Amino acid sequence: MNIYFLLFYSFFKTGLFTFGGGLAMLPLLKEELVQKRGWLSDDELLNYFSVSECTPGIIAVNVATFTGYKLKKSLGAILATFSVVLPSVIIITLIASVFSNVTSLTSVQHILNGIKIGVSALLMKVSFDLGYHIFKKNHNKIFPALIFMSALFLIFICHLSCALIVLLALLLALGKFYFQRKKS
Amino acid sequence: MIYALLFYRFFLIGLLAVGGGATTIPFLFDLSAQYHWFSSNELMNMIAVSEATPGPVGINMSTFAGFKVNGILGGIVATLGIITPSLIIIILLSKLFGRLSCHINLDEIFKTLQPAVLALIINATIEITWLGVQNLISSCILTVLLFCMFYFKKSPIFYILLSGIIGYCLQL
């Protein structure tokens, strides 16, 4: 079968059957890309994942772009990326079109109110895991703590936007990188 | 032009939200405060639906938010906006390094960004909990859910579905 069609098919399927995104996709991608298609090795997939986690953007999209590029250069990258988001666009558009009518139903409201609590718990778990990752596994604890405290201060007291906070952290990271390189 | 603005704002999110889905949420709260495209309550509904439907959460939320602003085309433009930075950056990275490995430089930069991202996510968590958990029963459910998450390592969608069922049964 045509490789472009297979790329489309594989990533469309991944987009359709992934719930939550991010790391939840790893087993699904492993089965599809490594075991079934043989496009990537286990190591390559893990590499793509670790790079995707520290580059901007949605992780699922980044992995799709990497794999598409490996197989068929830029065209493959674009095709794989579009395929992985297409199910979301279709499903959400359908839901959003009827959403305002549906939310007036009390039963839907009950379900949504329940899910909101679930989302809240999920985000608390995400925060905890990320915090654990930063402060337990890092040798240097003072530097991340300083960044964390100043980010909190800038958000709660100065009401800076998220974009500005990330940009400031990025500047700091580049500065730190530059000085370390100068020293060595 | 609304489409240009929509594309630009979601391009910015795609460019700056390092680490995936959860990081997108604080940026969306910023949008709701800045442009009044949707209220924070509508945003809460969008997040709830995005978590419970297939597809990466970040993409689902972008399509939903874009749709809310300007219908089907709005949803498509917002989604294109959030994936364009990834496409450009990943294609460039692939071109630059023939063999990819999480380069030590990238990793170092990420380590500095992470604590700031954590602060953003905590802020969004507080906001979402403030809006979504307003009475004693909800707080109890939240505590039980959190407890379960730490002790039984089930996938997030399990807890999302569970909380939806609890919401329906208890008429929250």
Interface residues (C-beta under 8 A of the other chain):
Chain A: G15 L16 F17 T18 F19 G20 G21 G22 A24 M25 E44 N47 Y48 S50 V51 S52 E53 C54 T55 P56 G57 I58 I59 A60 V61 N62 T65 F66 Y69 K70 S74 A77 I78 T81 V84 V85 P87 S88 V89 I91 I92 T93 I95 A96 S97 F99 T103 S107 H110 I111 L112 N113 G114 I115 K116 I117 G118 V119 S120 A121 L122 L123 M124 K125 V126 S127 L130 G131 H133 I134 N138 F143 P144 A145 I147 F148 A151 L152 I155 F156 S161 C162 A163 I165 V166 L167 L168 A169 L170 L172 A173 L174 K176 F177 Q180
Chain B: L12 G14 L15 L16 A17 V18 G19 G20 G21 A22 T24 I25 P26 F27 D30 Q34 M44 N45 I47 A48 V49 S50 E51 A52 T53 P54 G55 P56 V57 G58 I59 N60 T63 F64 F67 K68 I72 G75 I76 T79 I82 I83 P85 S86 L87 I89 I90 I91 L93 S94 L100 S101 C102 N105 L106 D107 E108 I109 F110 K111 T112 L113 Q114 P115 A116 V117 L118 A119 L120 I121 I122 N123 A124 T125 I128 T129 L131 G132 V133 S138 I141 L142 L145 L146 M149 F150 S155 P156 I157 Y159 I160 L162 S163 G164 I165 I166 G167 Y168 L170 Q171 L172
